[in-house]
Each structure stands twice: as structure tokens, then as C-alpha cells.
């Protein structure tokens, strides 16, 4: 696994990258990078159509792919905050998809560290740990 940070807009990464970010299970996508991704890729409609049957309270954190956007559902409602444990579970679900589909390139912001208020000094080692043994490049896009 290669993990590196690059100063660039997440929405401009090349098409060979999947885009990963955190969202809530109510699929509000009303602020931050989630809003920007929805505006570009229309993910909310697809999330509602394909994932609204999933009850976050029953299933817990998971990854909901929509085309090349992989949504880490880390909390039930938009006003809540994820924990490192909920992020870990969603990342582990993403990991299984990366392995299954042989995904080679991931682009993400400093996940969970914007509006969700987690600390990158805690999240970065978690990302490294979850993907350590996979042949994947993770580009962290920083504005």
C-alpha cells in the first residue's frame, strides 16, 4: 500500500481513481465535500435508490458504492459525529470491496477530519493499518 498526500481538488482526480468520502446514513449530503461530490456525480439519488433499504442502526457502518464514488457511511444522521471505531468498520468494508474488485487507486480527502471533526493524526494510521497488505495507492487530496 502506498499512501501519500497531494495538494489538489478531490473532484479532479483521474478517472482510474475511485473517490472515497464519509457520509451519513440519511444520505443528506448537504455540506462539505459530500455536497460537492453529490453536485458532480449525483450520488444522492443513487444512494436513495440502491441503499435506502439498509438500516444503519441494524447494520452499522458500511461502504455504499455509487459508480466510482465509494461512500463510507459512518453515522446514522448528518448531525452526528463518527467515531474512530465507526470509521474503521466502514474502511474495513471498503477494504473488502477494494480486494474483491482489485481496485488499484483510491482518492480521498482527509476522511472524517472536516465537518466530522476526527483528527488526521488518528485517522491516517487507521487507513494505513486497514489497507497495509493490499496493492493499492491511496491519494489523500488536500486543498
Buried (B, 14 or more C-beta within 10 A) or exposed (E): BEBEEEEBEBBEBEEEBBBBBBBBBBBBBEEBBBBBBBEEBEBBEBBEEEBEEEEBEEEBBBBBBBEBBBBBBBBBEBEBEBBBEBBBBBBBBBBEBBBEEEBEBBBBBBBBBBEBEBEBEEBBEBBEEBBEEBEBBBBBBEE
